[in-house]
Amino acid sequence: MISIVIPTLGRPTLKRTIESIAQSLKDGDEAIVVGDGPQPGARKIAGEFGSSCRYFEHGPTGIWGHDQRNFGISKATGEYLAFMDDDDWYLPRGLEKMRDAIRSDPGKLFLFRIRYLKRVIWKKKVVVHENVCSQIILVPNRPDRLGRWHRGDLPNGRGGDFVFFNETLRLWPEGSLRWIDSYVAKGDCAGHGKATQEGPL
């Protein structure tokens, strides 16, 4: 039912990321790992998780995984799309909270919450850059109603998560967005994979 797209630069934390997904996968779910160019280490890690984890390569581009997410969407077979970075991870009930939302309000767009080391996303229910990141997005897999990841309009090409979600939102009827006040993931905002899974939310 849910396809989780994971762009990767081959960080060693990818294994932790996939483990956080694999423990909650059900029939019809899949993890799609997309290497930014050849990533032998990532290919090996993905292969350890069997047929529910598919590995592809696209690029290289080196641009925040944007092209890799677009490519991963094109390979997804699930009814819904979720997104994860290769140095972040789902909480133990993260995917189950997503399924609960789908059951309660099918066919909608969802934004959940994530806690980084020093901040949380989101604090206010407003679709702006600082309230949208890839790990909290859950949307129906409807190619005719999906935006695309671009380089964004923030320094160094950031902001693509917001651009994708904002473009997607504009393609849906008014009232399609649901804000879910539940944490589904934890993350390392420094991008170095040094965050730990220990500690309370």
Secondary structure, 3 states (H helix, E strand, C coil): CEEEEEEECCCCCHHHHHHHHHCCCCCCCEEEEEEECCCHHHHHHHHCCHHHEEEEEECCCCCCCHHHHHHHHHHCCCCEEEECCCCCEECCCHHHHHHHHHHHCCCCEEEEEEECCCCEECCCCCCCHHHCCHHHEEEECCHHHCCCCCCCCCHHHCCHHHHHHHHHHHCCCCCCEEEEEEEEEECCCCCCCCCCCCCCC
